[in-house]
Amino acid sequence: MSGFDFSGKHVVVTGGATGVGAGLLEVLAELGKPKVTVLDLREPTGTHDTFIETNLSSREAIDAAVAKIDGPIAALFNNAGVADTSQREIVLAVNILAPIHLTEALLPKIENGGAVVTTASIAGMAWSQRLPQHLELLAQDGWDARAKWLEGRDLGTTPYAFTKETMQVWTMREAARLRGLGVRINSVCPSPIDTPLVKDFFETMGDAAMNFSIDAAGRMVTGREVATLLAFLGSPAATFVSGQNIDIDNGMRASLVTGMLSFSATAEA
Ligand SMILES: NC(=O)c1ccc[n+]([C@@H]2O[C@H](COP(=O)([O-])OP(=O)(O)OC[C@H]3O[C@@H](n4cnc5c(N)ncnc54)[C@H](O)[C@@H]3O)[C@@H](O)[C@H]2O)c1
């Protein structure tokens, strides 16, 4: 058996109403139709069992949601995210504080052999430039301490890019501890995705940078393509894969790293 199947399992998805999360509900329905619990601001239209209306920028709301979720959980998909069109505090809360807090709170309910998968982004590819800062942030204990560390700090890049860097570093950092619990942790790092959020990135990152990425990848990746990779990493088919940030960008980052593609092309465009 490939293990790429969720029959009889329970999975938790954040941000299941639109975009990648909506695609994930479709993919899961095709992969054994597990019990799906969705945490979002809005009720999803896709196949799911339980919707818990949750504002992920609020720790209290997350704690209230966690109290309603029963284990055992086979996979937690930390997928919800917002762009820099939202206020900085909201971006930092939804994209960093929430997935870490939710994972910590649900970890005792995640089964041995289970998985945590986060939707990060290719926008976080420069994490190594700020590795000490990310590790210092992640060493803070709990939501409040991390929020305090972030408050007013010069992040050295945009809030959104910083959050996606942090999630990649967190994915690597947590692998050892979660291995001890029999739980894998990975992230996916998409180039621009054909979802409602992409218009926000055109607004915040500008047409030149966005078109460069889309042209370099050949096109936008679809929500379903990203969802399929999320599902794979969340399934037993991805056994022994942990601590990985998997680009889904049609080779764009690989081309940049090896000099086959240059950002300077953007400046001239
Ligand atoms: N769209 C892109 O180009 C792109 C590229 C790389 C990574 N990503 C990442 O992909 C993930 C999914 O984004 P998407 O493109 O599908 O966008 P989307 O806006 O279609 O979906 C985001 C989902 O998160 C939910 N959400 C937003 N704020 C919330 C909050 N405070 N509480 C609860 N739920 C909330 C929304 O209701 C929605 O269902 C995000 O983490 C995003 O950062 C997106």
The ligand as a MOL file (V3000), in Angstrom:
LIG
                    3D

  0  0  0     0  0            999 V3000
M  V30 BEGIN CTAB
M  V30 COUNTS 44 48 0 0 0
M  V30 BEGIN ATOM
M  V30 1 N -1.5910 32.8280 -2.6500 0
M  V30 2 C -0.2670 32.8090 -2.7710 0
M  V30 3 O 0.2930 33.3190 -3.7490 0
M  V30 4 C 0.5580 32.1530 -1.7120 0
M  V30 5 C 1.8970 31.8670 -1.9820 0
M  V30 6 C 2.6620 31.1890 -1.0360 0
M  V30 7 C 2.0880 30.8210 0.1620 0
M  V30 8 N 0.7840 31.1180 0.4270 0 CHG=1
M  V30 9 C 0.2210 30.6820 1.7010 0
M  V30 10 O -0.8140 29.7520 1.4350 0
M  V30 11 C -1.6900 29.6920 2.5820 0
M  V30 12 C -3.1120 29.6650 2.0930 0
M  V30 13 O -3.3820 30.9000 1.4580 0
M  V30 14 P -4.3040 31.0260 0.1690 0
M  V30 15 O -3.4420 31.5360 -0.9240 0
M  V30 16 O -5.0920 29.8050 -0.0110 0 CHG=-1
M  V30 17 O -5.2100 32.2620 0.6220 0
M  V30 18 P -6.7690 32.4060 0.9270 0
M  V30 19 O -6.9410 33.8140 1.3720 0
M  V30 20 O -7.5600 31.9020 -0.2210 0
M  V30 21 O -7.0070 31.4060 2.1350 0
M  V30 22 C -6.6390 31.7140 3.4410 0
M  V30 23 C -7.6200 31.0590 4.3840 0
M  V30 24 O -7.2460 31.4200 5.7190 0
M  V30 25 C -8.3920 31.9310 6.3870 0
M  V30 26 N -7.9970 32.9490 7.3720 0
M  V30 27 C -7.3930 34.1360 7.1370 0
M  V30 28 N -7.2320 34.8090 8.2930 0
M  V30 29 C -7.7410 34.0180 9.2790 0
M  V30 30 C -7.8780 34.1650 10.6840 0
M  V30 31 N -7.4880 35.2880 11.3220 0
M  V30 32 N -8.4500 33.1660 11.3750 0
M  V30 33 C -8.8800 32.0390 10.7380 0
M  V30 34 N -8.7790 31.8480 9.4180 0
M  V30 35 C -8.2090 32.8300 8.6930 0
M  V30 36 C -9.2610 32.5490 5.2730 0
M  V30 37 O -10.5990 32.7050 5.6710 0
M  V30 38 C -9.0600 31.5410 4.1610 0
M  V30 39 O -9.9460 30.4590 4.2550 0
M  V30 40 C -1.3160 30.8910 3.4410 0
M  V30 41 O -0.5770 30.4660 4.5490 0
M  V30 42 C -0.4620 31.7440 2.5140 0
M  V30 43 O 0.4490 32.5480 3.2260 0
M  V30 44 C 0.0050 31.7650 -0.4810 0
M  V30 END ATOM
M  V30 BEGIN BOND
M  V30 1 1 1 2
M  V30 2 2 2 3
M  V30 3 1 2 4
M  V30 4 1 4 5
M  V30 5 2 4 44
M  V30 6 2 5 6
M  V30 7 1 6 7
M  V30 8 2 7 8
M  V30 9 1 8 9
M  V30 10 1 8 44
M  V30 11 1 9 10
M  V30 12 1 9 42
M  V30 13 1 10 11
M  V30 14 1 11 12
M  V30 15 1 11 40
M  V30 16 1 12 13
M  V30 17 1 13 14
M  V30 18 2 14 15
M  V30 19 1 14 16
M  V30 20 1 14 17
M  V30 21 1 17 18
M  V30 22 2 18 19
M  V30 23 1 18 20
M  V30 24 1 18 21
M  V30 25 1 21 22
M  V30 26 1 22 23
M  V30 27 1 23 24
M  V30 28 1 23 38
M  V30 29 1 24 25
M  V30 30 1 25 26
M  V30 31 1 25 36
M  V30 32 1 26 27
M  V30 33 1 26 35
M  V30 34 2 27 28
M  V30 35 1 28 29
M  V30 36 1 29 30
M  V30 37 2 29 35
M  V30 38 1 30 31
M  V30 39 2 30 32
M  V30 40 1 32 33
M  V30 41 2 33 34
M  V30 42 1 34 35
M  V30 43 1 36 37
M  V30 44 1 36 38
M  V30 45 1 38 39
M  V30 46 1 40 41
M  V30 47 1 40 42
M  V30 48 1 42 43
M  V30 END BOND
M  V30 END CTAB
M  END
